[in-house]
Each structure stands twice: as C-alpha cells, then as structure tokens.
Amino acid sequence: MASIRELHQQLVNKERSAVEITQAALNRIQALEPQLRSFLSVTADLALAQAQAVDAKIAANEEIGLLAGIPLGVKDNMCTKGIRTTCGSKILENFVPPYESTVTQKLAEAGAITVGKTNLDEFAMGSSTENSAYQVTANPWDLSRVPGGSSGGSAAAVAADECVVALGSDTGGSIRQPASFCGVVGLKPTYGLVSRFGLVAYGSSLDQIGPFGRSVEDTAILMGAIAGYDPKDSTSLQVSIPDYTQSLKTELKGLKIGVITETFGEGLDTEVAEAVNKAIETLRDLGAEIQEISCPRFGYGLPAYYIIAPSEASANLARYDGVKYGLRADNAENLMDMYTRTRASGFGAEVKRRIMVGTYALSAGYYDAYYLKAQKVRTLIKQDFETAFTKVDVLLSPTAPTTAFKAGEKTADPLSMYLSDLMTISVNLAGLPGLSIPCGFDRQNLPIGLQLIGKVLREDQLFHVGYAYEQATTWKERSPQL
C-alpha cells in the first residue's frame, strides 16, 4: 500500500476515491485474516461511510487533511462508541462503549478511516499476542511466529498492508517490541503527550498510546494528529505540538547519540547485535557523534516494572466484578460468589497471575519491601537517563534481544517471555519517548529493530534520527510475501 502522502495526492488529484482505497484495504483484510488473525472486529460499514464523507468533501472542493481517507487499525483497548471493545478478554466480550476515546475522536475528525479493532494480549498484558482470549495473531514474515505484544495485531496489520497506519498502546514496550518483530516503525510517546482518555487502563503511570507506520514519515504524521492536551485526562501535558514532519531531515551533523552499554550484554542475539552495530556505523557515516553511555541501573527496570505494573493492574482491574458492565457469572449463591466466579471465568491465566502478584506487592507487610522499593529503583533509573542526556541528545539500543520467536515457544515460561521487554521497559518507567525502526533481518528473514530513546518531549529528534537512517538504508522497501 502507498504512503499517507502518496494516497493523499491520489485523493486530491481525484485519481482514486477514498471508497476505493478503503475497499482495497477491506479486501486485503478479508483475504489475509484467515491466516493472520490481526483483527478482532472489522468495521466495514463504518469505514465505507467515513470514506464516503471524505469523497463528498473532495467533490465539494473542500480542503482535506493528510489523514483523510487513510485506512487505520485501532488496538482493541481503546473505546470506540457503538463498536465492541474487548481488550482481548472474555470479561468484556460483549462490551460496547457509550463514548469515544480522545485519540479515535481526533482521528475521526481528521477523516481517517477506521477499518477495524486489532487483536492484543488480554488487557495489554503480554509480549506475544498469545494471551488474547480470542485468537493468536501470526507474524506476517513467518506465520509460525508471534508478532510480538501486546499490540501485535496493530503491528501485523501494518506490516501486512491491511491498513496504512495503526494505533497501539505501550506500557512496557508493547508498541516498540511488536514493531521490531514485524519490521515496522513504532513510537512510544512521552508520558502525557497523548491523551489516555478512553484507553482501558492496565498500568496508569506507564500506559501510553502511540502510532505504527510502514515509514518514519507516516508514523510522524499519525503522531501529530493524536498528540495534544486533553482536559479529560489528568496526566495530559499542556504543551504545543510541533509539526513532526518538519524534523524529517537526512543530515545528522552535530547530533550526539549514546549507545547504552548495558543493552549489549548477555542474552542479546548475535545477529541482532550485528545488525544494530551496522546501524550505528551508518549513523556515524551520516554525521552523528557516537559514544558509549552507561545507564548502570538499566537492567533493574525489568524487576521494578513487574512489581509496579501488576500493582497498578490489580487496582485497575478490580472494576471487573460482574456488577457494572462486562461478563457476569451465572448461578452465583451470593455477591462474593458472583465476584469470584466472574473473575475466575472472565480473566485469562496471565491477567490472573499479574493481579495476584500486584495484590501481594501492595498488601500490608509487603508494600515497603516490594512496591515502595520498586518505585525507588524507578527513580534511580530515571536519574541514570537524566545523567546520560547531559552528554548526548539521543540514546540507542536494540529494541528486543531477539527476533520473533515461534508461537508456543515461551508460553510455559513466563520469565523467559518477560525478558522480551528487557530493552523497552526502562523507557516507560522514566516516561521518555522511544522509537523502534527496522535495521535489518536475520538469516531466517525475520526483522530486527533499533530503538532510539529521546529526552522528554523530544519526539522530533527521534523522528529526525530515524528518518535519516531510514533514507540511508533500504529496509523499508522489503515486505512480507503473503
């Protein structure tokens, strides 16, 4: 599928209609879904109605924005009024929100075409999209492998050209890691830059909505449309949003990039290391100053995250009790029995595991030993980043320690699965922006991702470096053969 800018030009020149573009995406979804399983629901009627509205504007010679008529996938943990929103969980199987999330409202107003809601790990808890209660999404590059998680449906849909761009959410790497596994671009924005209103909460101090695209430019365009202050979100930042496409330059002279030494140790696949090291040399050739930077507490992000995030989840998921909305278990003898039966039948194994871990960490007698200590470690990790950014503009690491693994390979070993997020988690703990871009392929033709980490609100610098690298390489020209 063409880029946003190319499709926009076709629409403006009246070479193609929005309905034609939308129908092509829907046809692609219909053809690929039996093997890919990226979407939990396809909103064909809505998409075609939105496309007709765009065509009517064009026919009336009204000006349209860049995203008007562009097919979009939405991760199924963002509320869409009148459209089922399941979070990949049986407990919300029949939940239809009565309101719209801020990001989907903004994109609808921009004329973007929502073609469907994408699959995810249940309540965004996972690294492979195998924890969905409904289906396991396949990786478009190798259908026997996972697309990453938890936003695996969105990443796979963009990689397979089922939509042009998509929305994901990132709590500990859930945009960047699947972007790496699927060979697309994915951004986790600065915490508070994109409204979380209407995003079903997992870990409220970590969750952030962000964009997927086939290219850095497409990702930057989508980011510009969803960023901005929202009074409905108490964590939303009141800052002006730049035009991110203005920072897409190919010259990196004078820019300092720090390579995080702690991310090149044990557990890193040799082919991933080789690809990232080649990418570093390309950035050096483009004029960037490269230096090694130590973030000594980087590795502690994983244990700190797996105390903080489950603790927040145990509080956030207490609302699913069978009383207000969602699933209600039958044949309960009393109120407590209804709570127990509802949650036992509605939640999957990983969600139950994290609720129990979180409840334990917050319980009397353990709060200081676990939760409080994890928050102190979080502060130290943040301080390491702040120190690093006094020396460099952007930090760099692999996005994930390996390429996409086989479906079922890690389901019996949760700790091995958690290690998939080793490189990404600390970025969420510090509230920083992180961008994953393709930087090569292993010998099995599986994509490898490069992670760029920026200062608070410096998404523009990440787009700058990412775009310069992308233009100097040919990775984005390769597509999965489906």
Secondary structure, DSSP 8 states (H G I E B T S, - for coil): ---HHHHHHHHHTTSS-HHHHHHHHHHHHHHHHHHH--EEEE-HHHHHHHHHHHHHHHHTT----TTTT-EEEEETTB-BTTB---TT-GGGTT---SS--HHHHHHHHTT-EEEEEE--SGGG--SSS---SS----BTTBTTB---SSSHHHHHHHHTTSSSEEEEEESSSTTHHHHHHHT-EEEE--TTSB--TTB--SSTTT-EEEEEESSHHHHHHHHHHHBS--TT-TT--------GGGG--S--TT-EEEEEGGGGSTT--HHHHHHHHHHHHHHHHTT-EEEEE--TTGGGHHHHHHHHHHHHHHHHGGG-SSSSSS---SS-SSHHHHHHHHHHHHS-HHHHHHHHHHHHHHSTTTIIIIIIHHHHHHHHHHHHHHHHTTT-SEEEEESSSSS--BTTSSTT-HHHHHGGGTTTHHHHHHT--EEEEEEEE-TTS-EEEEEEEE-TT-HHHHHHHHHHHHHHS-GGG-----
